[in-house]
């Protein structure tokens, strides 16, 4: 997203005071906006002028995305978290997750609501897909997440914005541990009661079937 900023000519560039004021205005704009920004400059040369015009452009990144692989037994899920970095509220729609590889036996089943969702300022929203396969999972998946967005306010919904995209790679599909917990009542008692000291038993079982991958590497790279 582009936020307009003041232009700066080559004459003003030589002026230290103007340059300092321009820098302070840019910093104040960033503080007010609180978004991750990318600064670019465009130089315009006109045949009827001896000076070059430098236009400073500030592009703001409205979202930050990250992914995670969730696993429970033989069921696996891909989760994408989208965080709104701006002070604006956005309406999200048409979200999708595509795999670049040609995997005919692999399906991504969306578990997200079909209707549009509003993500407020500094809020995070999650999208989840379940992985279903018939043969074997590939060693890695190249994924592309896409979601369309527009400002949630009615007067700004006419803006045409390109979809936000996030590309990532998913690997290490192995479920390394099986965790089971159980609470037991005190010795001689039949039930757990408030105020009584009960015992919590945690069983962590290392699963087999990791012979095809280096075990130390899988432990290091997996969360």
C-alpha positions in Angstrom: 0.0 0.0 0.0 1.3 3.4 -0.9 1.0 6.4 1.4 1.6 9.8 -0.2 4.6 11.8 1.0 6.0 15.2 0.2 8.1 15.6 -3.0 11.8 16.7 -2.8 13.5 18.5 -5.6 17.3 18.8 -6.2 17.2 22.4 -5.1 15.6 21.5 -1.8 18.0 18.7 -1.4 20.8 21.2 -1.1 18.9 23.0 1.6 19.8 21.4 5.0 16.8 22.8 6.8 14.4 21.5 4.2 16.1 18.1 4.3 15.9 17.9 8.1 12.2 18.9 8.0 11.5 16.3 5.4 13.2 13.6 7.5 11.2 14.6 10.6 8.0 14.5 8.6 8.8 11.1 7.3 9.6 9.8 10.8 6.4 11.3 12.2 4.4 9.7 9.3 5.9 6.3 10.2 5.2 6.7 13.9 1.6 7.7 13.2 1.1 4.8 10.8 2.8 2.1 12.8 3.2 -0.1 9.8 6.3 -1.8 8.4 7.4 0.4 5.6 9.6 0.2 2.5 11.0 3.5 1.1 11.7 4.1 -2.6 12.7 7.1 -4.6 11.8 8.0 -8.2 13.8 10.6 -10.1 11.9 12.5 -12.8 13.8 14.5 -15.5 11.9 17.0 -17.6 13.3 18.5 -20.8 12.1 22.0 -19.9 13.8 22.0 -16.5 17.4 21.9 -15.5 16.5 20.2 -12.2 15.6 16.7 -11.4 12.6 16.0 -9.3 13.0 13.3 -6.6 9.7 11.8 -5.4 9.9 9.8 -2.2 7.5 6.9 -2.1 6.6 5.0 1.1 5.0 1.6 0.7 3.4 0.2 3.8 3.2 -3.5 4.4 -0.3 -4.1 5.9 0.1 -7.7 7.0 2.6 -10.1 8.4 2.2 -13.8 7.8 3.7 -16.9 9.3 2.8 -20.6 9.0 3.0 -23.7 11.2 2.5 -27.4 10.7 0.2 -29.0 13.2 0.1 -32.8 13.8 -2.0 -35.1 15.9 -1.4 -38.8 15.2 -1.9 -39.4 11.5 -3.8 -36.2 10.9 -1.9 -33.1 9.8 -2.8 -29.5 9.3 -1.3 -26.4 7.8 -2.0 -23.2 9.7 -1.4 -19.7 8.3 -1.5 -16.7 10.7 -2.1 -13.2 9.3 -1.5 -10.3 11.5 -2.8 -6.8 10.7 0.1 -4.4 11.2 -1.8 -1.2 10.4 -4.2 1.1 12.2 -6.9 0.3 9.6 -9.5 -2.5 9.7 -9.6 -4.8 6.6 -12.2 -7.1 5.2 -10.6 -10.4 4.1 -12.1 -12.7 1.4 -11.3 -15.3 -1.2 -8.5 -16.9 0.8 -6.8 -19.9 -0.7 -3.8 -22.2 -0.3 -2.3 -23.7 -3.4 0.5 -26.3 -3.8 2.9 -25.8 -6.7 3.8 -29.5 -7.0 1.6 -31.8 -9.0 0.2 -34.0 -6.2 -3.0 -35.7 -7.4 -3.3 -37.8 -4.3 -2.9 -34.9 -1.9 -5.9 -32.7 -0.9 -6.1 -29.5 1.1 -9.4 -29.3 2.9 -10.2 -25.8 4.2 -11.5 -25.5 7.7 -12.2 -21.8 7.5 -15.6 -20.0 7.3 -16.7 -19.2 3.8 -17.9 -15.7 4.5 -15.8 -12.6 4.7 -13.9 -11.8 7.9 -12.9 -8.5 9.4 -9.4 -8.2 10.9 -9.0 -5.3 13.2 -5.9 -3.2 13.9 -3.1 -5.3 15.5 -5.3 -8.4 15.4 -4.2 -11.8 14.2 -6.5 -14.2 12.2 -5.8 -17.8 11.5 -6.6 -20.0 8.5 -6.3 -23.8 8.7 -6.3 -26.6 6.1 -6.2 -30.3 6.7 -3.8 -32.4 4.7 -5.4 -35.6 3.2 -3.4 -38.0 1.2 -3.8 -41.6 -0.2 -0.3 -42.7 -0.9 2.7 -41.0 0.8 3.4 -37.4 1.7 6.1 -35.7 -0.4 9.3 -34.7 1.3 8.4 -31.0 1.0 5.5 -28.8 -0.2 5.8 -25.4 -1.8 2.8 -23.5 -0.8 1.3 -20.2 -1.9 -1.3 -18.5 0.4 -3.4 -15.7 -1.0 -6.1 -13.5 0.4 -8.0 -10.5 -1.0 -8.4 -7.5 1.2 -10.0 -4.1 1.3 -10.5 -1.4 4.0 -13.5 -2.3 6.1 -14.9 1.2 6.1 -17.6 1.7 3.5 -16.1 4.9 2.0 -12.8 3.1 1.2 -14.2 -0.2 -0.1 -14.0 1.1 -3.7 -10.2 0.9 -3.6 -8.7 -1.8 -5.9 -5.9 -3.6 -4.1 -3.9 -6.7 -5.2 -4.3 -9.8 -3.1 -1.9 -10.3 -0.3 0.3 -13.4 -1.0 2.6 -15.4 1.2 4.9 -18.1 -0.1 6.4 -20.8 2.1 7.7 -24.3 2.2 6.4 -27.1 4.5 8.7 -30.0 5.3 9.4 -32.5 8.1 5.9 -34.0 8.2 6.9 -36.5 10.8 5.1 -36.7 14.1 8.1 -37.1 16.5 6.3 -37.6 19.8 3.0 -38.9 21.1 2.0 -37.1 24.3 -0.7 -38.4 26.7 -1.7 -37.0 30.0 -3.9 -38.3 32.8 -4.9 -37.1 36.3 -5.3 -39.7 39.1 -7.2 -39.2 42.4 -5.3 -39.5 45.7 -4.5 -43.0 46.9 -7.6 -44.7 48.2 -10.0 -42.1 46.7 -12.3 -42.8 43.8 -12.6 -39.3 42.4 -10.6 -36.1 42.2 -11.9 -33.4 44.5 -11.2 -29.7 45.0 -8.5 -29.1 47.5 -7.1 -32.7 47.4 -3.6 -33.4 46.0 -3.9 -35.3 42.8 -1.1 -36.7 40.6 -0.6 -35.8 36.9 1.0 -38.5 34.7 2.6 -37.4 31.5 3.6 -40.1 29.0 5.9 -39.0 26.1 6.5 -41.7 23.5 9.0 -41.4 20.7 7.4 -42.6 17.5 9.2 -45.0 15.1 9.4 -44.7 11.4 12.1 -42.0 11.2 14.7 -44.2 9.5 14.4 -42.3 6.2 15.4 -39.0 7.7 18.3 -38.1 9.9 16.8 -38.1 13.4 19.1 -35.3 14.8 18.2 -33.1 11.9 14.5 -33.7 12.2 14.7 -32.8 15.9 16.7 -29.6 15.3 14.6 -28.2 12.5 11.2 -29.1 13.9 9.4 -26.9 16.4 
